[in-house]
Amino acid sequence: MESKTIVAFGAHPDDLEIGMGGTIAKLSAKGYNVQPVIATLPNFVKSDTKEGRKSESMLSAKVMGCKSPIFLDLSPEQMVFGRKLVTLIDSLITEHKPDSVFTQWYGDSHQDHQILTSSVISACRNQNNLFMYETTIPGGITENSFKPQLFVDITETIDIKKNALECFQSQFIRCGEIWIPAVIGRCSYRGYQVDAKYAEAFEVVKVTKW
């Protein structure tokens, strides 16, 4: 019997919403149990606390219609690619037995994103469906090129994605008002590539169908 569970990993609160908020909302509406997992909680300034970021992330999950996130709350020193982190992620995969797993693009410029995805790929060595989403807004320019291979039409859930992003009021201070329009603009571009109004794009690590 096909699992109706999806596990989606993000290094930080708002990573999932930027990269695949519309897809999460679409899968949730189709009856999938989408379980977000957030690896670490930034604590930059007084206006950007751990508890504040957790509250924003939980509110966003409600907006997207998915489960409340699992917060691993790893310290910067624990965000290291190695047996300990891979084993932790492996235990989550074993527990939830997902149909598909989503994680961040390994070509991203943020070291936390790179470390998380390397760990997820190692932990998902027996996982059939594994995809990487875009999370390079803001910043993230690297020598690597994202290669979109899977497109999800999110025209019907683009407003949910936007509302989910708006839950992260702490990020308006850091990222500026153009942040959300830039994210939505990329969705418009990805949609144009596949004759849809809005879409999200993914790189395929492994997929087994039919």
C-alpha positions, 0 to 999 in steps of 0.5 A: 500500500502506498504511503500517504506521508511526505517528510520535508526537511528545512535547515531553518524556519521559512526554507520550506515555504520559500522552496516548496510552500505551494507544493506542501499546500497542494499535497496536504489538500490531496490527503498527504500527511506532510511532516516538516522537519526544521533542523536549527533555529536561528537566534540572530538578534532580539527581534529574531528569537528561537521561540519567535521563529518556532511560533512563525513556523507553526503558524505557517504550517497551519496555513499550509494545512500540514503537520506542525514541524518537528524542531530538531533545534540543533546548535551550529556545532551540531550541524556537521555532516557525520554519523550522528546527524545522519543517524538522527535523520535516518531515525525520522525516515524509519519512524515516518516511512514516507512515500517521498522525501524533500530536502534543500538543493545541495548547490546552495551557498548556505553551509547549513543547507549543504550539510542538511542535504548531504545528511538527508541523502545519506539517510535516504539511501533506501528511499525511493523518491527523493527531491531537492527544492530551490531555496536561494532567495534571498542570496545564494548565488554560487558557481553551481546551476540548479537543474529543474527536473520536476515541476509542480503546478501551484497556481491554485495554492500560490496564495497559500504560499504567499500567506505562509511566507507572510507568517515570518514577520521576523524576516521582513527586517532581515530580507526587506519588503522585496523578499516575498515578491521575489519568491513569487516572481520565481514561481511565475518564471517556473510556471512559464517554463511549463505553461502554468501560471505558477510552479515550483521546481525540483531536482530529482535525486531518485524517483521510482514510479510505475 
